[in-house]
Amino acid sequence: MKIRHEKRITIDDVNSVATEHEKVFFADEVRTAVEQSRLCVEKILQEDKPVYGVNTGFGIFANKKISLGQIAKLNHNLIISHAVGTGQMLAEEIVRAAIFIRAVTLSKGFSGVRFEIIETLADMLNKNVVPLIPEKGSLGSSGDLCQLSNMALVLTTDEKDLSEESGLAKYRNQVLSGKEAMEKAGIQRHVLTAKEGLALNNGATFTAAIASLAVYQAEYLIKVADLCAALTMEALCARSSPFDARVHQVRNHKGQIETAKSITQMINGSSLIDSQQQVQDGYSIRCIPQVHGAVKDSVEHVKQIVENEINAATDNPLIFEPGEAISGGNFHGEPLGLVMDFLGIALCELGAISERRINRLVDANTNNGLPQMLVDEEKNAGLNSGLMMPHYTAASLVLENQTLATPDAIRSLPTSAGQEDHNANAMTAARHAYEIVENLRQIISIELFTALRALELRLKRTPGILGKETGKIYTLLKQVVQYTPDDTLWYKEIEKINQLIEKRDFLIYR
């Protein structure tokens, strides 16, 4: 992928680099803009006026002027002192996404770094040197200082060049010191000069990385959720009338209209739909367009905000020609924190309505003639528990998601002796949204498994024809999941479906 100033980076681009290891290069005009920005920093240094982030201390120490001879030490100290954190190490794809986003940020030409710093970030991606980054420790303002500093340890050094100050990185399945990993990969590390330390560690970059990957997964899971809901509708012999296009046109929500149309196409040709005489279906069936559609509209909004962020210059100060450094607050993670809370809430609802459909499938009072807990033979009910516990697990995941979806961005504590008196808590919001995505995939896997079994029991009792698309999905699932009349280790079969979803070729039949 060649990065150009006229090219807007997308969430798909982030995923391609993060998970598919697409190579990253920069166009000549990027180099020109970056080098021009660097000349502006040099001009500021020559003027010897105190400019935040260039020749001053940081945070509460912004009023401390630093001499030219101490600039390199200032930048090195910034990185090693801020490289704290705790918790588990972030997944490799998140770290790769963050490196990519940071390289794009610096390439805008407003950060004042040398072009070789950006080239080194690209080299780390292209040769797959992945720093080990702790998941906790960011307040979301001044961005993800802790995580970005741990990243910067790997690519920077000083005159002492100590391995113990180079962080840790994974290279060719080995965890090494950052120094050793970069040496083995043949990538040069750099002694930082004016403005470069702050350019590397200032901004909500890891938050943006997690947000990008969460949105990428969410868009896919919504589509799978539609397929899943359609399959459940057939298993329950649901009514089609609530999906009539006229119903949705008069409310005129884009996602709602699209969902009704999609579900209608999936169940087209089914002999099970409308085959029973209930007057109405429950909300979790009848209101699929309204709920799934609202989630789609919400994710679309979140996507727009996240893509704005990954195309932005987010460090501080920003450098403008002819040599002006403007100290602002583009590092503040509030835009991401708010929409990550929003994403978490939306996906929590998608999981919640899925669990309600699972409940309808296993409950003989609501499943239109199927056995209690989908036990194969009524005579074995009690001896067999059927799908009682898969529903328990889905309910547990929904309850966890409801806790995780409690807003994080509304919480703030002041830091740096009150200089940083309002923080976004954006990283926490992003991590929680990402966990919700993972839980959602499991819930959908359980609904697919439950709907499959319900359909198998339905068709065994009353042979019929499945819909245009649901029939394809039913056939796909039957190839993967083994039907057993008696109780068995259900989780093994559910995991097969989970893996099928993870492959991302689940929608090939559509």
C-alpha positions, 0 to 999 in steps of 0.5 A, spaced: 500 500 500 502 506 497 500 512 502 499 518 498 496 525 501 490 525 497 489 518 499 484 517 505 486 511 509 480 506 510 478 501 516 479 496 511 486 499 509 488 498 517 485 491 517 489 489 511 496 492 514 494 489 521 492 482 519 493 481 512 500 484 513 500 488 506 506 492 505 506 499 506 510 505 502 510 512 502 509 516 495 514 522 494 510 527 496 509 525 503 517 525 503 517 532 501 511 534 506 515 531 512 522 534 510 519 541 509 515 540 516 522 538 519 525 544 516 520 548 520 522 545 527 530 546 525 528 554 524 524 554 531 531 551 534 535 556 531 530 562 534 531 559 541 525 561 543 521 556 548 516 552 544 512 547 547 514 540 545 520 542 542 525 545 547 521 545 553 519 540 558 512 536 558 506 537 562 506 540 568 514 542 566 512 546 560 515 552 563 522 549 563 526 551 558 531 546 555 538 547 552 540 545 545 545 540 548 540 537 552 534 536 546 536 528 545 536 527 552 529 530 553 526 526 548 529 519 550 527 521 557 520 522 555 520 515 552 523 511 557 519 515 563 512 514 559 513 507 557 509 504 563 503 500 563 500 493 566 496 488 564 496 483 558 500 484 552 495 487 546 494 482 540 499 483 535 494 485 530 492 491 534 499 493 535 500 493 527 494 497 526 497 502 531 504 502 528 500 503 521 496 509 524 502 512 527 506 512 521 500 515 517 499 521 522 506 523 522 506 522 514 501 528 514 507 533 515 505 537 521 509 533 526 516 535 524 519 529 524 525 526 520 522 522 514 527 516 516 522 515 523 516 514 518 520 509 514 522 505 520 515 504 522 514 502 515 520 497 516 517 494 522 510 493 519 513 490 513 518 485 516 513 484 522 517 486 528 511 487 533 513 491 540 510 488 546 505 493 549 501 493 555 493 494 554 492 498 561 495 505 563 492 510 558 487 515 560 486 517 552 489 524 553 494 526 552 493 520 547 495 513 549 502 515 552 504 509 555 502 504 549 506 509 544 512 510 549 513 502 549 512 502 542 517 507 541 522 504 545 523 499 540 525 504 534 529 509 538 536 509 542 541 514 545 548 514 546 548 508 551 544 503 546 542 499 552 538 493 551 534 494 557 532 500 555 529 498 548 523 494 550 521 488 548 518 485 541 516 479 537 520 477 531 519 471 527 516 468 533 521 470 538 520 475 544 527 479 544 529 485 546 527 491 542 534 492 540 535 485 538 529 484 534 531 490 530 538 488 529 535 481 526 530 484 522 536 489 519 532 495 521 536 501 524 534 505 530 534 512 531 537 517 536 531 522 537 532 529 536 527 535 537 520 534 537 520 527 535 519 524 542 512 527 543 511 526 535 511 518 537 508 518 543 502 523 543 495 521 540 490 516 541 493 512 536 492 505 540 485 507 541 484 508 534 487 501 532 482 498 537 477 502 534 478 500 527 479 493 528 472 493 532 468 496 527 471 492 521 469 486 525 462 489 527 460 490 520 461 483 518 458 480 525 451 485 523 451 481 516 452 474 520 446 476 525 441 478 519 443 471 516 442 468 523 435 471 524 433 469 518 434 462 520 431 463 526 425 465 523 424 459 519 425 455 525 419 458 528 415 459 522 415 466 523 410 471 519 413 475 513 408 481 514 413 485 519 418 485 513 413 488 508 417 494 505 411 499 506 412 498 513 419 501 513 419 506 508 414 510 512 419 510 518 425 511 513 431 509 517 436 507 512 438 501 516 431 498 518 429 499 510 436 495 508 435 489 514 427 488 512 429 488 505 435 483 506 431 478 511 426 478 505 431 476 500 434 471 505 427 467 506 424 468 499 421 461 497 421 458 504 415 454 505 416 454 513 415 462 513 407 464 514 406 456 515 402 457 522 397 461 524 399 466 530 397 473 529 404 476 531 411 474 533 414 476 539 419 483 539 425 479 538 422 476 531 418 482 529 422 488 530 429 485 527 429 490 522 428 496 527 433 493 532 438 490 527 437 496 522 439 501 528 445 498 530 447 498 522 446 506 522 450 506 529 456 503 526 456 507 520 456 513 524 462 510 528 466 508 522 465 515 520 468 518 526 474 513 526 476 514 519 476 521 520 481 520 526 486 515 522 487 520 517 488 526 522 494 529 525 494 528 532 500 530 536 502 536 539 504 541 538 503 541 530 508 545 526 505 549 520 509 553 515 513 558 515 515 555 522 510 556 527 508 551 532 501 551 535 500 547 541 493 545 541 489 538 543 488 534 537 491 528 542 485 528 546 481 522 545 474 524 546 471 523 539 473 516 539 471 515 547 464 517 545 463 513 539 466 507 542 461 507 548 456 508 542 459 502 539 459 498 545 452 499 547 449 498 539 453 491 539 450 489 546 443 490 543 445 486 537 447 480 542 441 482 547 436 480 541 440 474 539 439 471 546 432 473 546 431 469 539 435 463 542 430 463 548 424 463 544 427 457 540 428 453 546 422 454 550 416 450 548 411 455 550 414 460 544 417 455 539 411 453 535 411 446 536 418 444 537 420 440 543 422 443 550 429 445 550 430 442 543 430 435 546 430 430 540 425 425 543 420 427 548 420 421 552 428 423 553 426 429 556 429 430 563 434 424 561 437 429 556 437 437 558 438 439 550 440 446 549 439 448 556 446 450 557 448 453 551 442 458 552 445 459 559 452 461 556 449 466 551 445 469 557 451 470 561 455 473 555 449 478 554 450 480 562 457 481 561 456 485 555 451 490 559 456 491 564 462 492 559 457 497 555 456 502 561 459 508 558 467 509 560 468 516 556 464 520 562 469 518 567 475 523 568 480 524 573 485 530 573 493 528 572 499 532 571 498 536 577 492 539 574 495 541 568 491 535 564 485 536 568 480 532 563 481 526 560 477 522 555 478 514 558 478 513 550 482 507 551 478 503 556 472 505 552 475 502 546 478 495 549 471 494 552 467 495 545 472 490 543 471 485 548 463 486 546 465 484 539 468 478 541 462 476 546 457 478 540 461 473 535 460 467 541 452 469 542 451 469 534 455 462 534 450 459 539 444 462 536 446 459 529 447 452 532 440 453 536 437 455 530 440 449 526 438 444 531 431 447 531 430 447 523 433 439 523 427 438 528 422 442 524 424 438 518 424 431 521 417 432 523 414 437 517 418 436 511 419 443 507 423 448 503 427 453 506 428 460 503 433 462 497 439 464 502 437 460 508 437 454 505 444 455 503 446 457 510 443 451 512 447 446 508 453 450 510 452 449 517 450 441 516 457 440 513 460 443 519 456 441 525 454 433 527 447 432 529 446 428 535 439 426 538 442 425 545 446 430 549 453 431 548 459 436 548 455 442 545 461 447 546 465 443 541 459 444 535 458 451 537 466 452 536 466 449 529 460 455 528 465 460 531 471 458 527 466 458 521 464 465 522 472 467 524 474 465 517 470 471 514 468 466 508 461 465 512 457 470 507 460 467 501 453 463 500 450 470 499 
